[in-house]
Amino acid sequence: MADNSFAFEQNSMATYAEQIVAIKKTGGAVAAVFGIWLLALVLIILLLLFNIPLNLLLCFGVAYGAFWLTCRFNVEYEYIITNGIVDIDKIVNKSNRKRVMTFDLRNTTRLEKYNPAAIIGINQKEILFACNKDANSYFISVDKPSGGSVNLVFAPNEKLQKEICKTAPRFLTNNVFK
């Protein structure tokens, strides 16, 4: 019996694929970064005009705060598929990682090329955009076991597309990634 279980473990290979997608800064994000540094510069000038005993320390604090805030705009998403389970992580400034979504591809109810007009019935606040808006992206909707659904717009590469096709229902993947 031990030999049969060993053969089963040997034949059931774990599948794994990952991809990191860097999010490009939009015009609004660039303007926000510029505004943060402009405000920091004005605050530093005002602090230096007044003879406060701790003004040099406060100036460094303002500069550090501006640096910390602008680093929050460096965002990447990592897609990880392990045995049909998809994990989406948000990475801020290449140092802070947070899991934002996990779902099972076997529960996929909708998979299609992303078209904003086609998903008009879904609340935009319930959709995670884990890619650039101009990218070659796809929309996926997955039912959660607890009820409701997970909605995601993402841009998988060829390796991830193959992993999705292995696990997601075939009638959804047949024409999507061609």
C-alpha angles and dihedrals in degrees: 000000000000089000092056093050090049090053090050092051091048093052096045101077120187115238121216135175133162139183135182119213119193114213114227117227114252124218089263092054092049089049091049092051090049091048093050092053092044091052090046091052092050091049092049091050091049091049091050092050092060119065099231116159093232098038094117090052090047090050090054089047092053092048091048091048091051091048091049093049094048091049088061088071093064100092132168131174124214120205115202123183117189118173092332096314114118121207120189116198126188113215117196118198091344090283112068115065125187128177106232102172142012126181143156116247091214088072094056112138100173133025122167145135108286113262116163091209092055095057096048093124094061121086107249090220089063094057121087112211103206097170142044115289092233094050127106092266140173135208120225129182120192129184115236118223090232092054133271125059143268116232122196138173110201142152110230120190122227094274092054091044090057091050091049091051090053094057111021119083110283096228088063099045100042098092104014105082099038 
